[in-house]
Amino acid sequence: MACGLLSSSDKKASELEVLVGNAMEQIVEGTVQVPDWLPQDSIDRKRELMGQFDPTKHKGFVKLVARYTDGDGGYLLRRQTANAVELMVDSAKKDGVILQVRSATRNFDRQAQIWGAKWRGERTLSNGVNLGNASMSDSAKARMILLYSSMPGTSRHHWGTDIDFNAFENSYFEQGEGLAEYNWLKQNAAHFGFYQPYTSKASGRTGYEEERWHWSYRPLSLKLTELYKAEVKYADIKGFDGAEIAPKVSAIEAYVLGLNEELIP
């Protein structure tokens, strides 16, 4: 009996099973092993960890098929993440749940635009505060932005492993369709390798406020988190408004590493 060729979805599922099952095996006690999908040169790797590259020109990144997004177009992710997203979105659809990616990879330059606009008061924060009109210390300004936005060079969205689904307000996910979508993700996302990095802070998690829309592909992001902790220093966080405040607000310890325990190496 002849063996049939694997379909595209079967190949994605096979790759996903291997990645999810082996995520922890890449972490070696006492050292940080660098996987082959990251630059082996430490300088190039640090640039990638901090988003200092163009994902449109990176061979490891692909554009999400439009039907998995809100139609805005141009969303890029690491190939492994994109495959897992597509499998998960298709699975949710079979259960009557519609998931649409509304944000994916943002490099350093894009994050600097977002951060700078909020810092200078060109963009009002989600809580209605405009820092251009506020009288507060630079540390207080930074903490205000850090409620929901990362400093450039510290965002998980630099990595091609994290996506935002459907809405950018927690309230959306508290009732109706939003609640059904969030419940589906909580019950099923881990089967595809996805975990919510910024869960409720009631358990003592530090850093950003809860983000029910934000999900991270653990088979890759676990290693990236480990490498970031080992290789990125405060002296590397620079080149944007308020960068000098990063150590004062513990941007690495409290924010980069202020995670759902499932995503801490």
N, C-alpha and C positions, 0 to 999 in steps of 0.2 A: 504494500500500500504506500503510495507516494506521499511524502510529507508536504503539506501546504505551506506557502509562504506566510510569514507573520504579517498581519495588517499593520497599518501605521499606528493605530491605537494600541494594539498588542505590544508593539515595540516600545511605545512610551510606557506602558504599564510594566513591562519587564525591566526597563531602565529604572523606573521609579522604585520597584521592589528592591533592587540591588542597592540603590542610594539610601533609601530609608533604613534598610536592614543593616547597612555597614557604616552609618554616620558616626557612631561612637568608636569604631575600630580605627579611625584616622587619628585619634588622639592617643599619643604615647606618653605614659607617665614620665615626668621629669624633663621632657623636651617638647618642642612644637614641630610636628611633622608638617611639611608643606606639600599639599596635594598637587598633582600634575596639572590641574586646571587653573592654578595660580602661577604668576611669575616666580621663577626660582631666584632671580636677582632680588635682593632685599630692597633696593631703592625702587625698582619698578613695582614690587609688591606693595610697598607702603603707599605709593601713588594710587594704586588700585583700591586699597583699603580706605583711602581718604577721598576717593571719587575724583582724583586728578587725572582724568582720562576722558576720551570721547567714546561713549558706548556705541555710537553709530559706526565706529571704525574698528571695534573690538570683535575679533573672530569668535569669541565665546558668547556673544550676545546676539539675540534674534528679536525680530519684531513680532509682537503678539498678533495673531490673526484677528481681524477687526471684530468678528462676531463674539469674541470673548471680552470685548471692551465696551465702553460707553460710546464708541464711535469717534472719539476725539482724535484717535490715530497716533501712530508713532511711539507706542509704548514698547520699551525694550526691557528684556530680562535675560539672565543667563539661560542658555538653551535648556538645561535640566529643569530650571524653575518654570520656564514657559511650558514645557511638556507636562509637568505636574499640574500647573494651573488649568490647562486645557482639559486634562482628565477629570479634575475636580469639578470644574464648571459643568462639564457634560453630565457627570454623575448627579450633581445637584438638580440639573434641569429635568432629569428622569424622575426626580422626587417632587417636581413641581416648584422648585426654588430657583429663582433667577439671580445669578451672580454676575456682575460686570466689573471688570477692572477699571478703576478711575484714576489710578496713579501707579507708576512702576519705578523704573530707575531714574534718579536725578543725580547728575554729577555735581562736583564741587561748585562749578560756575553757576549752575541753576540754583543750587541751595544758597549760594551767596547773594543772588538776586532777591530771593524770598526773604532771607534774613535781613539784608540791608534795607529793603523797603519797609519792613516792620520797625527796624531800629531807628530809621530816620523819620518815621511817621508818614511815609508815603502809602502805607497799607495798614488799615486798622486791624487789630487783633480780633480773634474770634469771640472774645468776651466783650467787645465793644470799645476797648481802650485804644487810644491813639497815642503812641509814645512821643510823637512830635509835640503834643500839648501837655505831656506829663512832666512833673518836676520830681525826679527820683535819681538815685545813684545809678551808675552804669551796671553795677551788680544786680540791682533791683530790675532794671530794664531787661537784662539778659534773662533773669529768672522768669520774668513775665512772658517773654517770647518762648522760653523753654517749656512752658506749659504744654505746647503742642508742636513746636518747630525745633529742629535740631540746628546746632551751630554747623556751618560748613566744615567738612572734614570729619564729622562725627556721626553722620546720618546712616542708618541701615539702608536707606534707599540708594546709597552709593553702590551697593554691592550686587544689585541684580537679583536679589533673593526675596525682596519684600514688596508686597502689593497692598493697595487700598481698594476695598470693595464698596460699591453702591452709594455710600454717603459719608460725609465727614463730620457727622454729629452723633454723639452717643444716644441722644434722645430718639433718633430715627430707629434705632435697634431695640427700643423698649416696648414697642407695640406694633400690631398689625403685621404687614409683610416684613418689615425690618426685624421684628422679634423672631419671626419664623426663619428668616435668613440667618440670624445670629445663632439661633438654637441649632440649626442644621450645621453650621460651621463648628460649633462647640462639640457636636456629637460625631462629626465626620471628617473634619479637616486633617486631623492627625493621621488618618489612614493614608492621606496623600502627602504627608510630610510637613503640613502647615500648622503653625502654632501662633497664638496671639502674643506678641512680645510685651505689650503694655496692657496688662490686666488690671483689675482693681488694686488700689494701693492699701486696701484694708488689712492685708497680710503683712504690711511693712515694706513693700516694694518702693524703691526710691525713684526719683527722676520724673519723666513725663507723666501726664495724666493718662487715665485709661483711654485707649483707642480701640473701640470694638470693630472698626473697619480695617485695621492694620494686621496683616498676617505674614508670617515669615517662613521661608522654606528651610526647615531645620537641617536637612542633610548637607546643605552648603553653608548656611549662616552660622551654624555651631562652630565650624572651623574658622570662619572669618572673625567671629567674636573672639575666639581664643588667640588668633594671630594679632588682632587689633590690641588686645590687652598686653600682649608680649612685646609688640614692636612700635606702637605709636606713643609718643611722648607729648607733653604739653608744648614743648618747643616747636613741634611740628604743626600745631594748630595756629594758623596765622593767615593773613591776607584778606581780612574782612573786618567790618565795623565791630568793635568790641572784642576782638579776638583775645586781647590781653586779659580778659575777664575769665577765660576758660578755667584756669586753675582755682580761681576764687569761688566758682560755683561748682567745682568738682565735676566738670563736664564729662570726664571719662568714668570716674568711679560711680557717680550718682546717675548719670544719664545713659552713656553707652552701655554700661553694665547694670543698669537698673531695670532688670528684665524678669519676666515670668521665669521661674526656676527651671522650667523645661528647656529653656534656651540658654542656660548658663553652662558653659563647658565644665 
